[in-house]
């Protein structure tokens, strides 16, 4: 599992997903989605060289954006900021394990967002809270593809979701927003896979650089490349001839998956965002108590009688866990039709 220390903009669009042989967490994505991340799959821009973290990096210029690695999007302002001092990299994480967010009212199928958030909360010590007046937050909105920033930017950062972006794709994009690179960008990836450059679309070879080759900061929190990671490209990403572009060292192909976080993803996130009573130790921290006079939307969090609840997309509430803990044992999926019905259990 690969952690990004710097902040970028990621976009994702691709093929139909298939289940990997690596077991993911106990979660099922019903709808099909994408497994190959690509910013503008229908557009090929001008190849240019940009300065990124003091290094010359090839990029594809489309409009006023620079695309690196196939799906990382920079503006001139982004490049100016990334070429400054590399300090405070841990500030790119979300303080107190809390990600504030807002959902565009016109975004179709908002349940994919709330289900993806529920999956993250069920498997990690992160919590997601509806924004009120926070300046740093994730904004889920409609877009032409599936895209996200990498790490906390300090202001509004968009997760763009086209109609074809599934719950699994949204889980993937949230992974970027909390600080994950793509798994194939690991600096040690050549120990585990072979890149078949002869099969890659002309002009897209730079998409297969490691984060070190791109001049970016990062870290590996698992000992080997995770073939089950939700952050991994499939074997046929950016193929020019229908032949695999990424294979295992023995030459075999593998299937990327967008069903849910793998055990490796979860282990890495646990290092980045520990639930040991440090930052984010209390899942109810910063969450307002339920009020009978308040109108709530799907995904809203409240505290009630010592527990944390999330509003369902239909009627009812899901109990997330007990206040004072960092993560509820087993993450109960108890559904309450009305909080007035909750007992003192």
C-alpha positions in Angstrom: 0.0 0.0 0.0 1.5 3.3 -1.1 1.1 6.6 0.7 1.5 9.9 -1.0 3.2 12.6 1.0 2.5 15.5 -1.4 -0.8 16.8 -2.8 -1.8 16.1 -6.4 -4.9 15.9 -8.5 -6.0 12.4 -9.6 -8.6 11.4 -12.2 -9.8 7.9 -12.9 -11.7 6.3 -15.8 -11.4 2.8 -17.2 -12.4 -0.7 -18.0 -15.0 -3.0 -16.3 -13.7 -4.3 -13.0 -12.9 -7.9 -12.2 -12.3 -9.5 -8.8 -8.7 -10.0 -7.9 -7.4 -13.2 -6.3 -6.4 -11.1 -3.3 -9.2 -11.1 -0.8 -10.7 -7.6 -0.2 -12.6 -6.6 2.9 -16.1 -7.8 3.6 -17.8 -5.5 1.1 -19.5 -6.0 -2.2 -20.0 -3.4 -4.9 -23.0 -4.3 -7.0 -22.6 -2.0 -10.0 -19.7 -2.3 -12.5 -17.2 0.5 -12.6 -13.7 1.4 -13.9 -10.3 -0.1 -13.1 -7.9 2.0 -15.2 -7.5 5.5 -14.1 -7.2 8.1 -16.9 -7.9 11.8 -16.9 -9.1 12.3 -20.4 -9.4 8.9 -22.2 -10.9 10.4 -25.3 -8.3 13.2 -25.7 -4.6 13.2 -26.4 -2.8 16.4 -25.6 0.6 18.0 -26.3 3.6 16.4 -24.8 5.6 19.0 -22.7 8.2 19.0 -20.0 7.3 20.5 -16.6 9.3 21.1 -13.4 7.9 19.0 -10.6 9.7 19.0 -7.2 12.8 20.4 -8.9 12.9 17.6 -11.6 12.0 17.6 -15.3 8.9 15.5 -15.8 7.1 14.6 -19.0 3.4 15.7 -19.0 0.5 15.8 -21.3 -1.0 19.3 -21.7 -4.7 19.5 -22.3 -6.2 23.0 -22.0 -4.6 24.7 -19.0 -3.9 21.4 -17.2 -0.8 19.2 -17.1 -1.5 15.5 -16.8 1.2 13.3 -15.2 1.1 9.6 -14.9 -2.2 9.4 -16.8 -4.4 10.8 -14.2 -2.6 13.3 -12.0 -3.6 16.8 -13.0 -1.6 20.0 -12.2 -2.3 23.6 -12.9 0.4 26.3 -13.1 -0.5 27.3 -9.5 0.0 23.7 -8.4 3.4 23.4 -10.0 4.5 26.7 -8.4 3.5 25.4 -4.9 5.0 21.9 -5.4 8.4 23.3 -6.5 8.7 25.1 -3.1 10.2 23.7 0.1 9.2 20.1 0.8 8.2 20.7 4.4 5.2 19.8 6.6 4.4 16.8 4.5 2.5 15.1 7.3 0.1 18.1 7.2 -1.3 16.6 4.0 -3.1 14.1 6.3 -6.5 14.9 7.7 -6.1 16.1 11.3 -7.9 14.1 14.0 -8.7 11.3 11.4 -11.6 13.5 10.3 -12.5 14.2 6.7 -15.1 16.9 6.2 -17.2 16.6 3.1 -20.1 18.0 1.1 -22.2 16.4 -1.7 -23.4 18.4 -4.7 -27.2 18.4 -4.5 -27.5 17.6 -8.2 -25.0 14.6 -8.1 -26.8 11.5 -9.4 -26.8 8.3 -7.4 -25.6 9.9 -4.1 -25.8 6.5 -2.4 -22.5 5.5 -4.1 -20.9 8.3 -2.0 -22.6 7.4 1.3 -21.9 3.7 0.7 -18.2 4.4 -0.1 -17.9 6.5 3.1 -19.6 3.8 5.1 -17.1 1.3 3.7 -14.1 3.5 4.7 -15.5 4.0 8.2 -16.2 0.3 8.6 -12.7 -0.7 7.8 -10.5 2.2 9.0 -10.3 4.7 11.9 -11.2 7.6 9.6 -14.5 9.3 10.1 -16.3 11.5 7.6 -18.3 14.5 8.8 -20.7 16.7 6.8 -19.1 20.1 6.4 -20.6 23.2 8.1 -18.1 26.0 7.8 -14.8 24.1 7.5 -12.5 25.6 4.9 -10.8 22.2 4.1 -13.2 19.7 2.8 -13.9 17.2 0.0 -16.7 18.1 -2.4 -18.3 15.3 -4.3 -19.6 16.6 -7.6 -20.5 15.5 -11.1 -17.6 15.3 -13.6 -16.5 13.8 -16.9 -14.5 11.0 -15.1 -13.7 9.7 -11.7 -11.1 12.1 -10.1 -9.7 13.3 -6.8 -6.9 15.2 -5.1 -4.2 13.2 -3.3 -4.0 14.2 0.3 -5.5 17.1 2.1 -5.1 20.4 0.1 -6.2 22.8 2.8 -9.2 24.1 0.9 -12.1 22.7 -1.1 -10.9 19.7 -3.1 -13.1 18.0 -5.6 -13.9 14.4 -6.1 -15.5 14.3 -9.5 -17.8 11.4 -10.4 -19.2 10.7 -13.8 -22.4 8.7 -14.1 -20.3 5.5 -14.7 -18.3 5.9 -11.6 -19.3 3.1 -9.2 -19.2 2.8 -5.4 -15.9 1.0 -5.8 -14.5 3.9 -7.9 -15.7 6.3 -5.2 -13.8 4.2 -2.5 -10.8 4.5 -4.8 -11.1 8.2 -5.1 -11.5 8.7 -1.3 -8.2 6.7 -1.1 -6.5 9.4 -3.1 -8.1 12.1 -1.0 -6.8 10.7 2.2 -3.3 10.3 0.7 -2.8 7.2 -1.4 -0.9 6.9 -4.6 -1.6 4.2 -7.2 -0.1 0.9 -6.1 1.9 0.4 -9.4 3.8 3.7 -8.6 5.7 2.0 -5.8 9.4 2.6 -6.0 10.1 -1.1 -5.6 7.4 -2.3 -8.1 10.0 -3.8 -10.5 10.6 -6.5 -7.9 7.1 -7.7 -8.4 5.9 -6.7 -11.9 7.3 -6.1 -15.3 6.3 -3.2 -17.4 5.9 -4.1 -21.1 6.7 -0.7 -22.6 6.3 -2.1 -26.2 2.6 -2.7 -25.5 1.9 0.8 -24.2 0.1 3.4 -26.2 2.5 5.8 -27.9 3.1 8.8 -25.8 1.6 7.2 -22.7 4.8 5.6 -21.5 5.3 8.2 -18.9 2.2 7.0 -17.2 4.2 4.0 -15.9 6.8 6.0 -13.9 7.2 5.3 -10.2 6.6 8.2 -7.9 10.4 8.5 -7.4 10.9 8.8 -11.2 8.3 11.5 -11.2 10.2 13.3 -8.4 7.3 12.9 -5.9 7.5 12.1 -2.2 5.9 8.9 -0.9 6.3 5.8 1.2 5.4 2.1 1.2 3.6 0.9 4.2 3.4 -2.8 3.1 6.4 -5.0 2.4 5.4 -6.0 -1.2 3.1 -4.8 -4.0 -0.5 -5.6 -3.2 -2.1 -7.3 -6.2 -5.5 -6.9 -4.4 -5.2 -3.2 -3.7 -8.1 -1.0 -4.9 -5.4 1.5 -5.9 -3.8 -0.8 -8.5 -4.1 -0.6 -12.3 -5.0 -3.8 -14.2 -2.7 -5.7 -16.6 -4.1 -4.0 -19.7 -3.9 -0.4 -18.6 -3.1 1.9 -21.6 -2.6 -1.1 -23.9 -2.0 -0.2 -27.6 -2.4 -3.7 -29.0 -4.6 -5.7 -26.6 -1.5 -7.2 -25.0 -0.7 -6.7 -21.3 1.3 -3.6 -20.2 1.8 -4.9 -16.6 2.5 -8.5 -15.7 3.8 -10.4 -12.7 7.4 -11.4 -12.7 6.4 -14.8 -14.0 4.7 -13.2 -17.0 1.1 -13.9 -15.9 -1.6 -11.2 -15.9 -3.8 -10.2 -13.0 -7.2 -8.5 -12.6 -7.6 -5.2 -10.9 -10.5 -4.9 -8.6 -12.8 -2.1 -7.4 -14.8 -4.1 -4.9 -13.4 -2.6 -1.7 -10.2 -2.0 0.3 -7.9 -4.9 0.4 -6.3 -6.2 3.7 -3.1 -4.5 2.5 -4.9 -1.2 1.9 -6.5 -1.4 5.4 -3.1 -2.2 7.1 -1.5 0.7 5.4 -4.2 3.2 6.3 -4.0 1.9 9.9 -0.4 3.2 10.0 -1.3 6.5 8.4 -4.4 7.0 10.5 -3.9 5.0 13.7 -6.8 4.5 16.1 -4.7 4.2 19.3 -6.1 7.1 21.1 -3.9 9.6 19.2 -5.4 11.8 16.5 -8.9 10.7 15.8 -9.1 8.5 18.9 -12.8 9.3 19.6 -15.2 8.7 16.7 -17.7 11.1 18.2 -15.2 14.0 18.4 -16.6 17.1 16.7 -20.0 15.5 15.9 -23.1 17.4 17.1 -25.8 15.6 19.1 -29.0 14.6 17.3 -31.8 17.2 17.5 -35.5 16.6 16.8 -35.8 20.1 15.3 -33.0 19.5 12.8 -33.5 18.2 9.2 -30.8 15.6 8.2 -29.6 14.4 4.9 -28.1 11.0 3.9 -24.6 10.7 5.3 -25.1 13.1 8.2 -23.5 12.1 11.5 -25.0 12.6 14.9 -24.3 11.4 18.4 -27.2 10.0 20.5 -27.2 8.4 23.9 -23.5 7.6 23.7 -23.3 6.3 20.1 -22.4 7.7 16.7 -25.1 7.4 14.0 -25.2 8.0 10.2 -28.3 9.0 8.3 -29.3 6.4 5.7 -30.2 7.3 2.1 -33.7 6.0 2.9 -35.4 6.1 6.2 -33.5 5.3 9.3 -30.0 5.5 10.9 -27.0 3.2 11.0 -25.2 2.9 14.3 -21.5 3.3 13.6 -19.9 2.9 17.0 -19.8 3.9 20.7 -18.5 7.3 21.6 -15.1 7.3 23.3 -13.7 4.5 21.0 -11.7 5.0 17.9 -13.4 2.1 16.1 -16.4 0.1 17.0 -15.6 -3.6 17.5 -16.9 -5.3 14.3 -18.6 -2.1 13.2 -22.2 -2.9 13.9 -24.5 -2.3 11.0 -27.5 -1.8 13.3 -30.3 0.1 11.6 -32.6 2.3 13.6 -35.8 3.5 12.0 -36.0 6.6 14.3 -33.5 7.8 16.9 -36.4 8.2 19.3 -36.7 4.4 19.3 -33.1 4.0 20.5 -32.8 2.4 24.0 -30.1 3.0 26.5 -28.1 -0.1 25.4 
